[in-house]
């Protein structure tokens, strides 16, 4: 999720075990440790664009890396934040960093991007599709309770914030399951028997979902509105044929094929051709509009230069018309 939410939840985890005289230190140690795993975005290469796709939410987010990541955070931060709690022990400081760091990968796995929680034992990118990467309805109440914990100098507000986060995620999971059920019914009404079905919450809400399913070599997309009460609604989209790396690069030993294979792994196999450029291979999972086939990112391939790296392309464009359409979907218009 976004850094603010990651830091806030890291603070909450740390607050749950904080001593009264260490509230401020626990908030900051938990927050900074909660954000620290995303420093993996610094792992990049000017020559190989796939390095970014490969290593974001990689080993720094793994469950097995938590003790080491927390130790690094503690080593860097402890002396500075000890001034807020002169009697804070090394053990307590490490515990706050450990709890804050541990919150990060779990929260990321609740989104749809994909997080390698089980590295190095598994290369699976875990994505539970429960919440959007940004959701003010989740973040703002948590921040408010952290402020109250700091003001009142009590960990009780941290515990309350954790309880709120659990209830929120439980409700979001219920909404997600309702969206999945509605999408399965939609596919059935079309005479389709999907290989796989996904419902991904659209930006900053848990009402409108991007519904995806794979059937007979194609991906289908529709927007599904799941209100908290009342009937659901479908905003129909369209479909695209799935693309396999060997269709672009017949030579499976070429660099281009290897890069595209990595992108296939990153996108969970949702590879499609761009509407305007057939050599631009996109990740079908994401779009500005939840029923659109204008994907957010992809890689530009050059089969004439099979040993050259692919180029990463980002196409984020939230114009006024797109934003207006999205708002109408949220309102059910």
C-alpha positions, -999 to 999 in steps of 0.1 A, spaced: 0 0 0 10 36 1 38 47 24 16 66 48 -7 36 54 23 13 58 38 37 84 5 41 102 0 3 105 36 -2 116 30 23 144 -2 5 154 16 -29 156 43 -13 177 19 6 200 2 -27 210 33 -36 229 45 -1 239 52 9 275 36 41 286 68 61 287 78 48 253 47 57 233 63 83 211 94 62 204 73 32 196 51 52 172 82 64 152 101 32 153 71 12 142 62 37 115 97 39 99 102 2 102 68 -3 86 78 17 56 114 4 53 107 -27 31 97 -4 2 133 8 0 136 -21 -25 123 4 -51 159 17 -51 170 -16 -67 170 -6 -104 191 -9 -135 194 16 -163 202 -12 -186 176 -38 -175 141 -25 -168 130 -59 -155 151 -54 -124 124 -31 -110 95 -54 -117 115 -84 -104 126 -69 -70 98 -46 -59 79 -65 -31 106 -92 -32 129 -104 -4 125 -73 18 88 -82 21 94 -119 29 83 -133 62 117 -149 67 135 -115 62 115 -98 90 140 -104 119 169 -92 98 151 -62 83 139 -52 118 175 -55 131 188 -31 104 160 -6 112 168 -9 149 205 -4 143 200 27 123 171 43 143 175 32 180 200 59 191 180 87 176 146 78 190 160 68 224 159 105 233 121 103 234 124 74 259 157 75 278 150 43 297 140 23 266 160 -9 264 177 -23 233 152 -52 235 121 -30 236 134 -9 207 140 -40 186 105 -53 194 89 -21 181 110 -23 149 101 -60 146 64 -54 149 65 -24 126 85 -43 99 62 -74 102 31 -54 94 44 -44 59 44 -76 39 11 -87 54 -6 -54 45 9 -55 10 -5 -90 5 -40 -77 11 -37 -56 -21 -36 -70 -57 0 -62 -68 16 -94 -55 40 -98 -26 67 -125 -21 58 -134 14 72 -169 11 106 -162 -5 130 -180 -9 108 -211 -5 83 -200 -31 83 -176 -61 46 -170 -58 34 -134 -57 7 -135 -31 -22 -110 -37 -54 -114 -17 -72 -86 -36 -89 -73 -4 -81 -36 -5 -70 -9 -29 -33 3 -27 -48 36 -14 -80 37 7 -86 68 29 -114 50 47 -88 26 61 -59 50 66 -75 82 81 -92 65 112 -59 47 120 -39 79 119 -65 96 141 -62 69 167 -24 71 166 -26 108 173 -49 101 203 -24 75 215 3 101 214 -18 128 230 -32 105 258 1 86 262 -17 53 262 -14 22 240 -51 15 242 -57 36 211 -32 15 193 -51 -16 203 -83 1 191 -67 9 158 -56 -27 153 -91 -39 161 -105 -14 135 -80 -26 109 -90 -62 115 -127 -54 112 -121 -33 81 -102 -61 64 -129 -86 73 -156 -64 58 -134 -58 27 -129 -96 23 -167 -100 24 -171 -74 -3 -144 -91 -24 -161 -125 -21 -194 -109 -32 -177 -95 -62 -161 -129 -71 -196 -145 -68 -212 -119 -91 -184 -123 -116 -187 -161 -117 -225 -157 -123 -217 -133 -151 -193 -157 -168 -219 -185 -164 -245 -164 -181 -222 -160 -211 -217 -198 -213 -181 -195 -201 -163 -218 -176 -134 -197 -165 -99 -211 -157 -94 -184 -131 -114 -155 -117 -102 -123 -100 -119 -93 -86 -96 -64 -78 -108 -33 -58 -106 -2 -79 -88 30 -67 -96 40 -31 -128 21 -25 -144 -13 -20 -175 -7 -40 -164 -10 -77 -142 -39 -87 -122 -48 -118 -135 -82 -126 -112 -105 -146 -115 -140 -158 -97 -163 -183 -116 -184 -207 -106 -202 -240 -73 -183 -244 -88 -149 -237 -91 -125 -208 -124 -108 -201 -129 -77 -180 -160 -60 -165 -165 -36 -137 -187 -48 -109 -204 -25 -85 -211 -41 -51 -229 -16 -29 -230 -21 9 -267 -28 5 -289 -32 -26 -284 -49 -59 -250 -52 -77 -244 -37 -111 -223 -47 -140 -205 -23 -163 -196 -45 -192 -161 -43 -207 -145 -65 -234 -118 -91 -239 -83 -96 -252 -64 -127 -264 -37 -139 -240 -1 -135 -253 26 -160 -246 63 -149 -246 72 -175 -273 47 -158 -297 68 -127 -296 103 -143 -292 104 -177 -308 140 -181 -297 136 -190 -260 173 -185 -253 171 -148 -263 173 -119 -239 140 -105 -250 123 -138 -243 138 -140 -208 127 -104 -201 92 -111 -213 91 -143 -193 99 -123 -161 71 -99 -170 47 -128 -174 57 -140 -139 52 -105 -125 18 -101 -141 6 -135 -131 3 -145 -167 -21 -116 -177 -2 -106 -208 -20 -89 -237 -12 -68 -267 -17 -30 -265 -47 -17 -285 -24 6 -306 9 -11 -307 10 -50 -311 46 -51 -298 37 -34 -266 28 -62 -242 8 -50 -212 -3 -63 -178 -40 -68 -182 -47 -66 -145 -47 -28 -141 -64 1 -158 -76 36 -148 -112 25 -155 -121 -9 -140 -138 -21 -172 -112 -7 -196 -86 -24 -218 -62 5 -217 -36 -10 -193 -13 10 -170 20 -5 -179 38 -29 -201 70 -37 -220 79 -28 -255 94 -57 -274 116 -57 -306 116 -92 -322 141 -79 -347 166 -74 -319 160 -105 -298 191 -101 -276 182 -66 -266 164 -59 -233 127 -49 -235 117 -14 -226 93 -6 -197 63 16 -206 40 34 -182 7 48 -194 -10 63 -164 -34 90 -177 -64 100 -155 -79 126 -177 -111 145 -166 -134 124 -188 -120 91 -173 -123 105 -137 -159 116 -144 -168 81 -157 -152 65 -127 -172 87 -103 -204 78 -121 -195 41 -116 -190 47 -79 -224 64 -77 -241 37 -97 -250 59 -126 
